[in-house]
Amino acid sequence: MRDAVEWSARVGYGARGFVFLSVGVFALLAATDRIGSAVGSSGTAGWLAGQPLGRLWLLLLGLGLWAFVVWRLIQSLFDADHQGRDWRGYLSRAGQALSGVFYGLLGATVFEYLDEYGPRSEAEDVAENQEKAAQLLALPFGQWLVLLVGLAVLALGVGNIVRALRDDFTGSLACSEAICRRVAPLARVGYAARGFAYLPLAAFVVLAGLRESPEPVTSFGGALNALEAQPGGAFALGLTAAGLIAFGAFAFVEARWRRIRPPKELA
């Protein structure tokens, strides 16, 4: 069980690294006008579906993301990282649980591509998100539920920025001091970029709740494209893309050197 938990975590970090590295590369290509627009995490799955042996790669990516969901659940439920029982520890574990929900939804999206033929466009992803928002708005207290989702995304973005400023990312790595010193900047730049990338997405979801309309809702790729549409947006998108690439690269570092400590209840 101890080995299974460790491999689940390492495979999961690798899958996360692939997703964000790909999103960053596509965003960088969009910022330099090599492609028409940036794509989000689900758009990356769509691109992968169109490659040789695409269905096999999708299956492996989906399994990797679900492996990461398992690790996130272990972190949040069993305090695998020894966060403690004060408010900071519980807040960190809540963030890990929220991250598990996000990667679970992304893994489900990846598996959906196995039943489809040909990649979906970014517009189709936006339309699907708007449909989900409309279903949520139709529920009792739907407006507040949408606002809650938007605030959760906002908290995720702000939390990433705070981590970039305050956390010592080398403490969780079992690598030499020289290697840890070199890879720590990847984590700081990556978490800051991911946090800033979530802010426009959160704003769109909150706006949908305030207007009681699903129309403002977009996708992660749509939020990146909205960033590019602003004055100086190409430069801002390029910086964000570089940061997302750094985040993906650090996830591969974690897949190799992160200390994985399965809780005693499981080991």
PyMOL commands that set and color helices and strands:
alter all, ss='L'
color gray80, all
select helices_A, chain A and resi 2-31+41-49+54-78+87-115+122-137+142-166+169-172+177-211+220-228+233-257
alter helices_A, ss='H'
color red, helices_A
deselect
rebuild
show_as cartoon
